[in-house]
Amino acid sequence: MIAHLVGARTALEIGTFIGNTTMHLARMVGEAGYVTTIECGHQFADVARKNFIRNGLNKRITLLEGYAGNILPTLGKSYYDLIFIDGGKQDYLDYTLKCERLLSERGVIIVDDVFFHGDALNAKPQTAKGAGCKVLLDSYRNREDLGKLLLPVGNGMLMLFRK
Ligand SMILES: C[S@@+](CC[C@H](N)C(=O)[O-])C[C@H]1O[C@@H](n2cnc3c(N)ncnc32)[C@H](O)[C@@H]1O
């Protein structure tokens, strides 16, 4: 729905898994659109590629296999209308900062699961993933240059956009 509201024609995803959200994004950007998705798990990437072909969406999806931290700096700036960050929670802050450069003028960044089962809201999170989400939330809380919306849906979604 957010991809539709934004009128996204280009999307980037971190964390493909078996390609479920990737394919939703590919349908939303339409035939002329383009989705890039990043996955570090070789076996997941293999299943995802097969799913893209099976569903006739492989022409508009590029799966980049590897760690997001290494791949993000290689992508072109100001290109993506929607960026969905859904992998590597320990490194969410690093990935989100790197994604700012990649965002188009009308673009939106969505970071998923930012409450991490409530652990990110603890003064001292008990898991590395919870700690990664807390660092992200604390860092963006005072960013006045960006529009921010924290949606208490599921495990929490942080939306960021240019003002
Ligand atoms: C929650 S799943 C993604 C689910 C998918 N977006 C969906 O909703 O269908 C997270 C995925 O991120 C991948 N991942 C974790 N850390 C990563 C990293 N640093 N770089 C790339 N992928 C990563 C994991 O292997 C896993 O497949």
The ligand as an SDF file (V2000), in Angstrom:
LIG
                    3D

 27 29  0  0  0  0  0  0  0  0999 V2000
   13.0770  -11.1520    8.0920 C   0  0  0  0  0  0  0  0  0  0  0  0
   13.9110  -11.9360    6.7700 S   0  0  0  0  0  0  0  0  0  0  0  0
   13.3290  -11.0560    5.3640 C   0  0  0  0  0  0  0  0  0  0  0  0
   11.9120  -11.3720    5.0270 C   0  0  0  0  0  0  0  0  0  0  0  0
   11.4360  -10.7930    3.7230 C   0  0  0  0  0  0  0  0  0  0  0  0
   11.7480   -9.3890    3.5610 N   0  0  0  0  0  0  0  0  0  0  0  0
    9.9150  -10.9890    3.6640 C   0  0  0  0  0  0  0  0  0  0  0  0
    9.2070  -10.2390    4.3710 O   0  0  0  0  0  0  0  0  0  0  0  0
    9.4520  -11.9010    2.9700 O   0  0  0  0  0  0  0  0  0  0  0  0
   15.5510  -11.3160    6.9190 C   0  0  0  0  0  0  0  0  0  0  0  0
   16.4970  -11.7960    5.8370 C   0  0  0  0  0  0  0  0  0  0  0  0
   17.6320  -10.9160    5.8620 O   0  0  0  0  0  0  0  0  0  0  0  0
   18.7910  -11.6570    5.5780 C   0  0  0  0  0  0  0  0  0  0  0  0
   19.9250  -10.9000    6.1280 N   0  0  0  0  0  0  0  0  0  0  0  0
   20.2890  -10.7790    7.4350 C   0  0  0  0  0  0  0  0  0  0  0  0
   21.3560   -9.9900    7.5580 N   0  0  0  0  0  0  0  0  0  0  0  0
   21.6720   -9.5610    6.3040 C   0  0  0  0  0  0  0  0  0  0  0  0
   22.6940   -8.7170    5.7730 C   0  0  0  0  0  0  0  0  0  0  0  0
   23.5790   -8.1520    6.5740 N   0  0  0  0  0  0  0  0  0  0  0  0
   22.7370   -8.5110    4.4390 N   0  0  0  0  0  0  0  0  0  0  0  0
   21.8270   -9.1050    3.6190 C   0  0  0  0  0  0  0  0  0  0  0  0
   20.8410   -9.9230    4.0630 N   0  0  0  0  0  0  0  0  0  0  0  0
   20.7510  -10.1380    5.3910 C   0  0  0  0  0  0  0  0  0  0  0  0
   18.5400  -13.0130    6.2650 C   0  0  0  0  0  0  0  0  0  0  0  0
   19.3390  -14.0360    5.6980 O   0  0  0  0  0  0  0  0  0  0  0  0
   17.0400  -13.2120    6.0410 C   0  0  0  0  0  0  0  0  0  0  0  0
   16.7920  -13.9770    4.8840 O   0  0  0  0  0  0  0  0  0  0  0  0
  1  2  1  0
  2  3  1  0
  2 10  1  0
  3  4  1  0
  4  5  1  0
  5  6  1  0
  5  7  1  0
  7  8  2  0
  7  9  1  0
 10 11  1  0
 11 12  1  0
 11 26  1  0
 12 13  1  0
 13 14  1  0
 13 24  1  0
 14 15  1  0
 14 23  1  0
 15 16  2  0
 16 17  1  0
 17 18  1  0
 17 23  2  0
 18 19  1  0
 18 20  2  0
 20 21  1  0
 21 22  2  0
 22 23  1  0
 24 25  1  0
 24 26  1  0
 26 27  1  0
M  CHG  2   2   1   9  -1
M  END
$$$$
